Amino acid sequence: MTYAAGRIHEEVAYVAYHFHWSLNDILDLEHPQRQRYVAEIAKINRHMSEGD
């Protein structure tokens, strides 16, 4: 199964920006793992913006 290259770029940029991981480290993640990190980062950002 494949998904849009634009989506991969968004996920990679999001994780790289927040965790400062290298491109290769992020691309080495399986898709479900990368999505999990994206979700966890989003959760952290929501908590921070809500003042928790």
Secondary structure, DSSP 8 states (H G I E B T S, - for coil): ----HHHHHHHHHHHHHHH---HHHHHTS-HHHHHHHHHHHHHHHHHHHHT-
